[in-house]
Structures are given as C-alpha cells and as structure tokens.
Amino acid sequence: MSSQGTKRPREEDHPPEASRPRKRPGGAARISKADSEAVLQRQQQRAEEDRHAAATRGVEEVVRQHYNAVPQRGREWRKTDSRIKGLRSFNNWIKSTIIHKFSPCESGREPLPLRVLDIGCGKGGDLGKWQQAPQPVELYVGVDPAEVSIDQAKERFSQMRSGGGRASRGGRGGRGGYQGGRPQRTFDAEFFAEDAFTYSLGDIPIIREVGFGPGSRWGPGGGFDVVSMMFCMHYAFENEAKAKGMLANVAGSLKKGGRFLGVAPNSDAIRLGVETFHERQAKAAASNLNGKPRGTVDGKSNAALSSTASRVPASASQETQAPSWKRKAVDEVDGEPTAKKVERSDESNSKTEIAAAINVLTEPPSDPPFNGENFEPEHKKLNDQKIDAAADKKDSRTESDPESNVPEGDQQPLVAEWGNGIYRVRFPGNTPTDGIFRPPYGWKYSYFLEEAVEEVPEYVVPWEAFRAIAEDYNLELQYRKPFTEVWNEEKDSPVFGPLSERMGVRGRDAGPLLVSDEEMEAASFYHAFCFYKI
C-alpha cells in the first residue's frame, strides 16, 4: 500500500444499471365508471352536508343573537307603556298554573324537595314561579344557549336570594304563592349556556351529579323530578337529530315518574291556518275560471281580505292527525320580556274569519336547507335519491316536502301569512294542502310578536308525530290543552281564579278580562302539555 492510501474506484468502473421498463397499470389500478360516480356522489354529499351545516349555524346564530339582544325593560314600562301587558300577564298565569298543577309528586309518600331542570330558561323569568311552587324546590338548573340571557338569569337569581326579589318575600301569597303560608327558603340554582338540542346535558357536572341516564326507552333515567321547557321546543324540530337530541336530554334527566311540562306553538292552529290558505287559493282558481277578476275571492280583493285580522281557534281537545331553539314567550309580569309566545281563544271563531287574515304574497323565499341533515345509514336511500335528482337537474320537491319552497319554472310561490296588529305567522314558501306536515321536521316559518320577537325563524312541531317519538323515549302524554281551554277551565278555580286577579289577567272580584282581543288571538297560537316518565 502506498503512502497515499488505497485509490477509490471511479464511477465509470461500475456502469449504471439499465432503467426498468414501466409497467402499464393493471385492472386493479383503474377506477371503474361506477366507482368514479360513487366518488363524485360522496363529494356532492359532503358538499351538501357542509352547506347545510353552515345554514344550520346561521339559524342558530340568528336565534341566539336575537335573545341576547332583547333589551331589559323596567317593571313600570311593562305595566304602563307596553302594548302587550295583558298578554304578558296571561302568558305568565298559564305557566304558573301548569307548574302548580303538574310539578308536585303524586306518589302518596312524603314528598321530598324538587329538583328542577329548566331547558330554555332565558333570563330567569320563571324563577319566581318555581320559588312559589306548591312543593318546595331544592335545586334549580337553568340551561339556555344565549350567553347574555344566562348572565341576566344569574343576576336575577342573585337579587332574589339576597331579598331584592318579590319571590324571596313571599311573592303572591307565601308558600306556593297561591294558597298562603310562610315563605319557603330560596332554593340553590346553577346556570349554564348550552344548546340542549345539539349537545348532551350529561356533560354538565351538576346534571351528571344529580343523575343522567341513557335517553332511550327503558333506560334507567336520571335524577330530576321535573324538566320544564317553556316556549322553546319548536326550535328542536329544525331537523330529526335535534328533535331526538332534545328528547334524549329530557328522558335522560328525568327519574321514573318525573314530569316533562311546558308550552309550545299548537300545530292544530297552524294546520287550520294553512288549510284555510289553500281553501282560499282553490276559490281564487275557480273564480278565474268563471271569469272573475284575478286576485279576488267571492268578489273581494286580496288586499281587502288581508286587511282583516284572523281568529285562529285552538281547538282544544281534538289532536292533529299529522304523522310523526327557542322562542321565549313574553317574560313574567315582574320579569324582563324574553320574547315568548302566546295564544288566542274563542272557540266560536270560524274558518271564514281565519281566511280573512291570511295574506297572499308573491315574495320569493330564501333557498331552503338540504333536507338530509343526518346522513345516517337508514337515510342513505333518501340522500342518494336527492343527490341523483340534483345531478339530473330535476326538481324533486313536492308540495308536502318542507324543501318545496321553490316551485318549478319562474313561478313564485304564494305565501301563507296570518296574524293581527301584534303578532304575525308567515311561511316562506309552499305548504301542504291538507295541513299535514310530512316529514315532521324542517317546516320553517317566521314569527313576529310586538316588543318581543322580530321575525325569528321557527319550526312546526306536528303534535301527533312528536307524541309518537316521545313514546320511544318512555315519555307518556298526560295533559294537553290550548291556552284558551286552560283559561276557561281554571279561571274560576279557588286557587287559579284569585291568582289571575293578582297577576293582572282580570279585574278584582272576578272582574273583566284585562287582555285585549288581539292579545287573546295571539295567545291562541299555543298549548300547554305534560308528559310523565314511565
């Protein structure tokens, strides 16, 4: 070996290997036409999911911002300047009556203090009602998606507990507020900003501590005696996932024998309004064929008909034959208005009167969300059909589909609308001619209430469909009545009659009703209900 070391071989000493010939892709590497179409379909499906998720977030954000923005108004304003002070009083009397009738335990044993979960508690407008409940409350948990409302509820409870609130001083009659006695101690309360229709309430520590079980049928259930849902359930019917998520939270929170009570828009009243609208359209079509001027019904113009206020009866005992977040009604008399809804009575009101209030508009609706929210396996066939139809550029929407708000061609839909000077209900597009809402989810309408609700999107709750779904969660219906029937049955009660006087619903000594005709008509849009966990 030389002093310079071993010499490294040059690259030329090792010629490069010849490059390998490239192989043609085999059959396994090629994508068939069917696979390509399946990939395209999945892409379309994901795009629709993303679009609908964005639309859903938009609705939720609109509702949440609306309730966060509802201004605080003083008690003096509500008693003097409010246009709907009678409706506020009537609405709160209904809620007090339902709480008094159905919150107590009926086991026959010595009742223990109640544990109450208030879903959609808003600004805490019902705190005083629960403080005055006939069976003492031990724990109150309030849940609402609007953060500002939750902050105001906490402040209201703090004032109530420190002695600044009427309930802490005995309210309208001491224990229970209705039958006299010593005032009971203020219960413990916790508040959470949470969407109870989208997320499981079992993730909230205090609810998990009290007890939260599976919401499915025959599950063990939870530890709450009462779940209350006042004027907010209709938001859950935006889609199937929310409706069932709501019921899973209700059933999962209730113990066996627990009560699920609340108030909600009455689908019977909505159905009657929609049916009357279509009857009117049929008459208009017949008039056109007979040579009468277009846009008239029985010789009257649409403008003349739309100027008359409707009278929507709430047909008490007859339940809708329909198959199967959150409007707040106006807050309690001494509380802030959290935009809650109400309903009118008068069983003598006829369909003719309703027809006079339904406005026929030709305003095009906004593009509705895709009606395949969940994309669960059992919905695959429906989703595929919708995607295929869209790919073929066919209009697959029908009159009994909530996605049917845009008809074929350039024709703009006729819009059903009814109400009076203080409230209004308006559907953005086509509605079922028979008034039966199929499928039971996604039937959006806008609702306006003077001083309370500014055209917030809401959803029809087809009652028989809801009742059937609730049975799958072991919830059995015990009570359901329109607001006006509750009034007619309880106004002369030795308990609720005097309460109506103290709450300003009518004058002293069974005096005249202090609620205007327009306010009672607005109240007729609602009904009260109670389910038992079995």
C-alpha positions as CSV (number, residue, x, y, z in Angstrom):
1,M,0.0,0.0,0.0
2,S,1.4,3.4,-0.9
3,S,1.7,6.3,1.4
4,Q,-1.3,7.9,-0.3
5,G,-3.6,5.1,0.6
6,T,-5.9,3.0,-1.4
7,K,-7.3,4.6,-4.6
8,R,-11.1,4.9,-4.7
9,P,-12.6,3.5,-7.8
10,R,-14.2,5.9,-10.3
11,E,-17.8,5.8,-11.1
12,E,-17.0,4.7,-14.6
13,D,-15.7,1.5,-13.1
14,H,-19.3,0.5,-12.3
15,P,-21.6,1.3,-15.2
16,P,-25.2,2.2,-14.2
17,E,-27.9,-0.5,-14.4
18,A,-30.3,-0.3,-17.2
19,S,-33.6,1.5,-16.2
20,R,-36.5,-0.8,-15.7
21,P,-39.4,-0.6,-18.2
22,R,-42.5,1.0,-16.7
23,K,-45.5,-1.3,-16.3
24,R,-48.9,-0.5,-17.6
25,P,-51.5,-0.1,-14.8
26,G,-53.5,-3.2,-14.4
27,G,-57.2,-3.6,-14.0
28,A,-56.9,-3.1,-10.2
29,A,-55.3,0.2,-10.7
30,R,-58.0,1.6,-12.9
31,I,-61.2,3.2,-11.5
32,S,-64.4,1.9,-12.9
33,K,-67.1,4.2,-14.0
34,A,-69.3,3.1,-11.1
35,D,-66.6,3.8,-8.6
36,S,-66.0,7.2,-10.2
37,E,-69.6,8.0,-9.9
38,A,-69.7,6.9,-6.3
39,V,-66.7,9.2,-5.5
40,L,-68.5,12.1,-7.2
41,Q,-71.7,11.3,-5.3
42,R,-69.8,11.3,-2.0
43,Q,-68.2,14.6,-2.9
44,Q,-71.7,16.1,-3.6
45,Q,-73.0,14.6,-0.4
46,R,-70.2,16.2,1.6
47,A,-70.7,19.5,-0.1
48,E,-74.4,19.4,0.8
49,E,-73.6,18.4,4.4
50,D,-71.2,21.4,4.6
51,R,-73.8,23.7,3.1
52,H,-76.5,22.6,5.4
53,A,-74.2,22.8,8.5
54,A,-73.4,26.4,7.5
55,A,-77.1,27.1,7.1
56,T,-77.9,25.5,10.5
57,R,-75.2,27.5,12.2
58,G,-76.8,30.6,10.6
59,V,-80.2,29.8,12.1
60,E,-78.8,29.0,15.5
61,E,-76.8,32.2,15.5
62,V,-79.8,34.3,14.4
63,V,-81.8,32.9,17.3
64,R,-79.0,33.2,19.9
65,Q,-78.2,36.8,18.9
66,H,-81.9,37.7,18.9
67,Y,-82.4,36.6,22.5
68,N,-79.1,38.1,23.6
69,A,-80.2,41.4,22.2
70,V,-83.7,41.6,23.8
71,P,-83.5,44.8,25.9
72,Q,-84.0,44.9,29.6
73,R,-87.2,46.9,30.4
74,G,-88.3,48.1,33.8
75,R,-91.4,46.9,35.6
76,E,-93.0,50.4,35.3
77,W,-92.7,50.3,31.5
78,R,-94.3,46.9,31.3
79,K,-97.2,48.0,33.4
80,T,-97.9,51.3,31.6
81,D,-96.4,51.6,28.1
82,S,-96.2,48.0,26.8
83,R,-98.8,47.2,24.1
84,I,-98.9,43.6,25.2
85,K,-99.0,43.9,29.0
86,G,-102.2,41.9,29.1
87,L,-100.7,39.1,27.0
88,R,-97.6,39.1,29.3
89,S,-99.8,38.6,32.3
90,F,-101.9,36.0,30.6
91,N,-98.9,34.0,29.5
92,N,-97.3,34.0,32.9
93,W,-100.6,33.0,34.5
94,I,-100.7,29.9,32.2
95,K,-97.2,29.0,33.1
96,S,-97.8,29.4,36.9
97,T,-100.9,27.2,36.5
98,I,-99.1,24.4,34.7
99,I,-96.2,24.5,37.2
100,H,-98.7,24.4,40.1
101,K,-100.7,21.5,38.7
102,F,-98.0,19.2,37.5
103,S,-94.8,19.9,39.4
104,P,-95.8,18.2,42.7
105,C,-95.0,14.5,43.2
106,E,-98.1,12.3,43.3
107,S,-96.6,9.2,44.8
108,G,-98.5,9.5,48.1
109,R,-95.4,9.4,50.1
110,E,-94.0,12.4,52.0
111,P,-92.7,14.5,49.1
112,L,-89.0,15.4,49.0
113,P,-87.9,18.8,47.7
114,L,-88.0,19.0,43.9
115,R,-85.0,19.0,41.6
116,V,-85.9,21.1,38.5
117,L,-84.2,21.3,35.1
118,D,-85.4,24.3,33.1
119,I,-84.3,23.9,29.4
120,G,-84.6,27.3,27.7
121,C,-84.6,29.2,30.9
122,G,-83.9,32.5,29.2
123,K,-83.4,35.4,31.6
124,G,-84.8,33.5,34.5
125,G,-88.4,34.7,34.1
126,D,-89.7,31.6,35.8
127,L,-87.5,31.6,38.9
128,G,-90.2,33.3,40.9
129,K,-92.8,30.7,39.8
130,W,-90.6,27.9,41.0
131,Q,-89.9,29.6,44.2
132,Q,-93.7,29.7,44.8
133,A,-94.4,26.1,43.6
134,P,-96.6,24.1,46.0
135,Q,-93.9,21.5,46.6
136,P,-90.6,23.2,47.7
137,V,-87.7,23.2,45.2
138,E,-84.3,22.1,46.4
139,L,-82.3,22.6,43.2
140,Y,-82.9,24.5,40.0
141,V,-80.7,24.1,37.0
142,G,-81.2,26.6,34.1
143,V,-79.9,25.9,30.6
144,D,-80.1,28.3,27.6
145,P,-77.9,28.8,24.5
146,A,-77.9,32.6,24.8
147,E,-75.0,33.7,27.0
148,V,-76.3,37.2,27.7
149,S,-79.6,35.7,28.9
150,I,-77.8,33.3,31.2
151,D,-75.9,36.2,32.7
152,Q,-79.1,38.1,33.3
153,A,-80.7,35.0,34.9
154,K,-77.8,34.7,37.3
155,E,-78.3,38.4,38.2
156,R,-82.0,37.9,38.8
157,F,-81.4,34.9,41.0
158,S,-78.8,36.8,43.0
159,Q,-81.3,39.6,43.6
160,M,-84.0,37.1,44.5
161,R,-81.7,35.3,47.0
162,S,-80.5,38.5,48.6
163,G,-84.0,39.7,49.3
164,G,-84.3,42.1,46.4
165,G,-86.8,40.0,44.5
166,R,-90.5,39.6,45.1
167,A,-90.3,35.8,45.3
168,S,-87.9,36.0,48.3
169,R,-90.5,38.0,50.2
170,G,-93.3,35.5,49.7
171,G,-94.5,36.7,46.3
172,R,-98.2,36.2,45.6
173,G,-99.2,34.5,48.8
174,G,-96.3,32.8,50.6
175,R,-95.5,29.2,50.1
176,G,-96.6,28.3,46.6
177,G,-97.6,31.9,46.2
178,Y,-101.2,30.7,45.8
179,Q,-102.6,29.3,49.0
180,G,-100.9,31.3,51.7
181,G,-98.4,30.1,54.3
182,R,-94.9,31.1,55.3
183,P,-92.4,31.8,52.5
184,Q,-90.0,28.9,51.8
185,R,-86.3,29.3,51.7
186,T,-84.7,30.1,48.3
187,F,-83.5,27.1,46.5
188,D,-80.0,26.5,45.2
189,A,-79.5,27.3,41.5
190,E,-76.9,26.9,38.7
191,F,-77.0,28.3,35.2
192,F,-75.3,27.1,32.0
193,A,-75.0,28.5,28.5
194,E,-75.6,25.3,26.5
195,D,-77.6,24.1,23.5
196,A,-79.7,21.3,24.9
197,F,-80.9,20.3,21.4
198,T,-77.4,19.7,20.0
199,Y,-75.3,18.5,22.9
200,S,-75.8,16.0,25.7
201,L,-76.6,17.6,29.0
202,G,-74.9,14.7,30.7
203,D,-71.6,16.6,30.2
204,I,-72.7,19.3,32.7
205,P,-71.3,18.4,36.1
206,I,-74.3,19.2,38.2
207,I,-76.7,17.3,35.9
208,R,-74.3,14.3,35.9
209,E,-74.2,14.5,39.7
210,V,-78.0,14.6,40.1
211,G,-78.2,11.8,37.6
212,F,-78.3,11.4,33.9
213,G,-79.1,8.1,32.2
214,P,-79.5,6.9,28.6
215,G,-82.4,8.6,27.0
216,S,-83.6,5.5,25.1
217,R,-86.7,3.6,26.0
218,W,-86.4,1.6,29.2
219,G,-83.2,3.3,30.2
220,P,-82.7,3.9,33.9
221,G,-83.1,7.7,33.5
222,G,-81.8,10.4,35.7
223,G,-82.5,12.2,39.0
224,F,-84.6,15.2,38.2
225,D,-88.2,15.4,39.3
226,V,-89.2,18.0,36.6
227,V,-87.9,19.1,33.3
228,S,-89.5,22.3,32.1
229,M,-89.5,23.6,28.5
230,M,-91.4,26.9,28.1
231,F,-91.7,28.3,24.6
232,C,-88.6,26.8,23.0
233,M,-89.3,23.2,21.9
234,H,-90.2,24.3,18.4
235,Y,-86.5,25.1,17.6
236,A,-85.7,21.4,18.1
237,F,-87.8,20.5,15.0
238,E,-85.4,22.1,12.6
239,N,-84.2,18.5,11.9
240,E,-84.5,15.0,13.2
241,A,-81.2,15.0,15.0
242,K,-82.2,18.0,17.1
243,A,-85.6,16.7,17.9
244,K,-84.3,13.4,19.1
245,G,-81.4,15.0,20.9
246,M,-83.8,17.2,22.8
247,L,-85.9,14.1,23.8
248,A,-82.8,12.2,24.8
249,N,-81.8,15.0,27.2
250,V,-85.3,15.2,28.6
251,A,-85.7,11.5,29.2
252,G,-82.1,11.1,30.3
253,S,-82.5,13.8,33.0
254,L,-85.9,12.6,34.4
255,K,-86.3,9.9,37.1
256,K,-89.1,7.4,36.7
257,G,-92.3,9.2,37.5
258,G,-90.8,12.5,36.6
259,R,-92.7,15.2,34.8
260,F,-91.9,16.9,31.5
261,L,-94.0,20.0,31.2
262,G,-94.1,23.1,29.1
263,V,-95.8,25.2,26.5
264,A,-95.3,25.4,22.7
265,P,-96.9,26.5,19.5
266,N,-100.0,24.5,18.7
267,S,-99.8,22.6,15.4
268,D,-103.6,22.4,15.2
269,A,-103.8,26.2,15.0
270,I,-101.0,26.2,12.3
271,R,-102.7,23.5,10.4
272,L,-106.0,25.4,10.4
273,G,-104.3,28.5,9.1
274,V,-102.6,26.6,6.3
275,E,-105.8,24.7,5.3
276,T,-107.7,27.9,5.1
277,F,-105.0,29.4,3.0
278,H,-105.3,26.6,0.5
279,E,-109.1,26.7,0.5
280,R,-108.8,30.3,-0.4
281,Q,-106.4,29.6,-3.2
282,A,-108.8,27.0,-4.6
283,K,-111.6,29.5,-4.6
284,A,-109.4,32.0,-6.3
285,A,-108.6,29.5,-9.0
286,A,-112.3,28.7,-9.5
287,S,-113.1,32.4,-9.7
288,N,-110.5,32.8,-12.5
289,L,-112.1,30.0,-14.5
290,N,-115.5,31.6,-14.0
291,G,-114.3,34.9,-15.4
292,K,-114.0,36.8,-12.1
293,P,-111.1,39.3,-11.8
294,R,-107.8,37.6,-10.9
295,G,-106.8,38.1,-7.2
296,T,-110.3,38.1,-5.8
297,V,-112.2,35.7,-3.7
298,D,-116.0,35.9,-3.6
299,G,-115.7,39.4,-5.1
300,K,-113.2,40.6,-2.6
301,S,-109.7,41.6,-3.4
302,N,-106.7,40.0,-1.7
303,A,-105.8,43.4,-0.3
304,A,-109.3,43.7,1.3
305,L,-109.1,40.2,2.7
306,S,-105.6,40.6,4.1
307,S,-106.6,43.7,6.0
308,T,-108.8,41.7,8.3
309,A,-107.3,40.2,11.4
310,S,-107.6,36.4,11.8
311,R,-109.2,34.5,14.6
312,V,-107.3,31.3,15.0
313,P,-109.1,28.9,17.3
314,A,-107.0,26.4,19.2
315,S,-109.5,23.6,19.1
316,A,-108.7,22.2,22.4
317,S,-109.3,18.5,22.7
318,Q,-109.0,17.5,19.0
319,E,-105.4,16.5,18.3
320,T,-103.8,16.8,14.9
321,Q,-103.8,13.8,12.7
322,A,-100.3,14.6,11.5
323,P,-97.8,11.7,11.5
324,S,-94.9,11.7,13.1
325,W,-84.4,26.8,19.6
326,K,-86.3,28.8,21.0
327,R,-88.9,31.3,21.2
328,K,-89.5,32.7,24.6
329,A,-92.9,34.0,25.3
330,V,-93.0,37.3,27.0
331,D,-91.4,37.0,30.4
332,E,-93.3,37.0,33.6
333,V,-95.1,40.1,34.7
334,D,-92.4,41.2,37.0
335,G,-89.6,40.0,34.8
336,E,-87.9,41.1,31.6
337,P,-89.6,40.3,28.3
338,T,-87.6,37.3,26.9
339,A,-89.7,37.1,23.8
340,K,-92.1,34.3,24.5
341,K,-95.1,33.3,22.6
342,V,-98.8,33.2,23.4
343,E,-102.2,32.1,22.0
344,R,-105.8,33.3,21.5
345,S,-109.0,31.6,22.3
346,D,-112.6,31.9,21.3
347,E,-113.8,28.6,20.2
348,S,-116.6,30.3,18.2
349,N,-114.1,31.6,15.7
350,S,-114.7,30.1,12.3
351,K,-112.5,29.2,9.3
352,T,-114.1,32.1,7.5
353,E,-112.6,34.5,10.0
354,I,-109.2,32.9,9.6
355,A,-109.4,33.2,5.9
356,A,-109.9,36.9,6.1
357,A,-106.5,37.2,7.8
358,I,-104.3,35.1,5.5
359,N,-102.3,37.3,3.2
360,V,-101.3,36.0,-0.2
361,L,-97.9,37.3,-1.1
362,T,-95.6,36.6,-4.1
363,E,-92.3,37.2,-2.4
364,P,-89.7,34.6,-3.4
365,P,-88.4,32.5,-0.4
366,S,-84.8,32.1,0.6
367,D,-83.0,29.0,-0.5
368,P,-84.1,26.3,2.0
369,P,-81.5,23.9,3.6
370,F,-80.9,20.4,2.2
371,N,-83.4,18.0,3.8
372,G,-80.9,15.3,4.7
373,E,-79.4,16.5,7.9
374,N,-78.1,13.4,9.5
375,F,-76.9,11.2,6.7
376,E,-77.3,8.2,8.9
377,P,-77.3,4.7,7.3
378,E,-81.1,4.5,7.4
379,H,-81.3,7.7,5.4
380,K,-78.9,6.7,2.7
381,K,-81.5,5.8,0.2
382,L,-83.3,9.1,0.6
383,N,-80.0,11.0,0.3
384,D,-79.0,9.1,-2.8
385,Q,-82.3,10.0,-4.4
386,K,-81.9,13.7,-3.6
387,I,-78.4,13.8,-5.0
388,D,-79.2,11.9,-8.1
389,A,-82.2,14.2,-8.7
390,A,-79.9,17.2,-8.3
391,A,-77.4,15.8,-10.7
392,D,-80.1,15.2,-13.3
393,K,-81.2,18.8,-12.8
394,K,-84.7,17.6,-11.9
395,D,-86.9,19.4,-9.3
396,S,-87.7,16.6,-6.9
397,R,-89.5,18.9,-4.4
398,T,-93.2,18.3,-3.8
399,E,-95.8,20.3,-2.0
400,S,-95.7,18.1,1.1
401,D,-91.9,18.4,1.4
402,P,-90.5,21.2,3.6
403,E,-87.9,21.7,0.9
404,S,-90.6,22.6,-1.6
405,N,-90.4,26.3,-1.1
406,V,-89.3,27.0,-4.7
407,P,-91.7,25.7,-7.4
408,E,-90.8,24.7,-10.9
409,G,-90.1,27.3,-13.6
410,D,-90.2,31.0,-12.9
411,Q,-93.4,30.8,-10.9
412,Q,-93.1,32.4,-7.4
413,P,-94.8,30.7,-4.5
414,L,-97.8,32.1,-2.8
415,V,-97.0,32.7,0.8
416,A,-99.4,31.9,3.7
417,E,-99.5,34.6,6.4
418,W,-101.9,35.5,9.2
419,G,-102.0,37.5,12.4
420,N,-103.1,40.9,13.6
421,G,-101.5,44.1,14.9
422,I,-99.3,42.5,17.5
423,Y,-98.3,39.1,16.0
424,R,-97.7,37.5,12.7
425,V,-97.1,34.0,11.3
426,R,-95.6,33.7,7.8
427,F,-94.4,30.6,5.9
428,P,-91.6,31.3,3.4
429,G,-92.9,29.1,0.6
430,N,-95.3,26.3,-0.3
431,T,-97.2,24.4,2.4
432,P,-99.1,21.1,2.4
433,T,-102.7,21.5,1.1
434,D,-104.1,19.1,3.7
435,G,-102.2,20.9,6.6
436,I,-100.3,17.7,7.5
437,F,-96.6,18.3,7.7
438,R,-94.7,15.4,6.2
439,P,-91.9,14.7,7.1
440,P,-92.3,16.2,10.6
441,Y,-89.1,18.1,10.6
442,G,-87.8,21.3,8.9
443,W,-91.1,23.2,8.3
444,K,-89.8,26.7,8.9
445,Y,-92.0,29.8,9.4
446,S,-91.2,33.2,10.7
447,Y,-92.9,34.6,13.8
448,F,-93.2,38.2,14.9
449,L,-94.5,39.4,18.3
450,E,-94.7,43.1,19.2
451,E,-91.9,44.1,21.6
452,A,-90.6,40.6,21.8
453,V,-89.9,38.6,18.7
454,E,-88.6,40.2,15.5
455,E,-89.3,37.7,12.6
456,V,-87.3,34.9,14.2
457,P,-87.3,31.6,12.3
458,E,-89.2,28.8,14.0
459,Y,-90.4,25.3,13.1
460,V,-93.7,23.5,13.2
461,V,-94.0,20.7,15.8
462,P,-96.6,18.3,14.4
463,W,-98.1,17.1,17.6
464,E,-99.0,13.5,16.9
465,A,-95.6,13.0,15.3
466,F,-94.0,14.4,18.4
467,R,-96.2,12.4,20.7
468,A,-95.2,9.2,18.9
469,I,-91.5,10.0,19.0
470,A,-91.7,10.8,22.7
471,E,-93.1,7.4,23.4
472,D,-89.8,5.9,22.1
473,Y,-88.1,7.8,25.0
474,N,-90.5,6.4,27.6
475,L,-92.5,9.7,27.8
476,E,-96.2,9.3,28.1
477,L,-98.6,12.2,27.4
478,Q,-100.8,13.1,30.4
479,Y,-102.1,16.5,29.5
480,R,-102.5,18.8,26.5
481,K,-104.8,21.8,26.2
482,P,-104.8,25.1,24.2
483,F,-104.2,28.2,26.3
484,T,-107.8,29.3,25.9
485,E,-109.1,26.0,27.3
486,V,-106.7,26.2,30.3
487,W,-108.2,29.7,30.9
488,N,-111.8,28.6,30.6
489,E,-111.3,25.6,32.9
490,E,-109.2,27.3,35.6
491,K,-110.3,30.9,35.7
492,D,-113.0,30.1,38.4
493,S,-110.8,27.8,40.4
494,P,-110.4,28.8,44.1
495,V,-106.6,28.8,43.5
496,F,-106.1,30.0,40.0
497,G,-109.0,32.4,39.8
498,P,-107.6,34.7,42.6
499,L,-104.2,34.2,41.1
500,S,-105.4,35.6,37.8
501,E,-106.5,38.8,39.6
502,R,-103.2,39.2,41.4
503,M,-101.3,38.7,38.1
504,G,-103.4,41.3,36.3
505,V,-105.2,39.0,33.9
506,R,-108.6,40.2,35.1
507,G,-110.0,42.7,37.5
508,R,-110.6,42.2,41.2
509,D,-113.5,40.1,42.4
510,A,-113.8,38.1,39.2
511,G,-113.8,41.3,37.2
512,P,-113.5,41.8,33.5
513,L,-110.7,40.3,31.4
514,L,-107.8,42.7,31.1
515,V,-106.4,41.0,28.0
516,S,-107.4,42.6,24.6
517,D,-108.9,40.6,21.7
518,E,-105.7,40.9,19.7
519,E,-103.7,39.6,22.7
520,M,-106.0,36.7,23.2
521,E,-105.8,35.9,19.5
522,A,-102.1,35.8,19.7
523,A,-102.3,33.6,22.8
524,S,-104.4,31.1,20.9
525,F,-101.3,30.1,18.9
526,Y,-100.1,28.0,21.9
527,H,-100.9,25.0,24.0
528,A,-99.7,23.5,27.3
529,F,-98.6,19.9,27.9
530,C,-97.3,17.5,30.4
531,F,-95.6,14.0,29.9
532,Y,-94.7,11.5,32.6
533,K,-91.6,9.4,32.5
534,I,-92.8,5.8,32.8
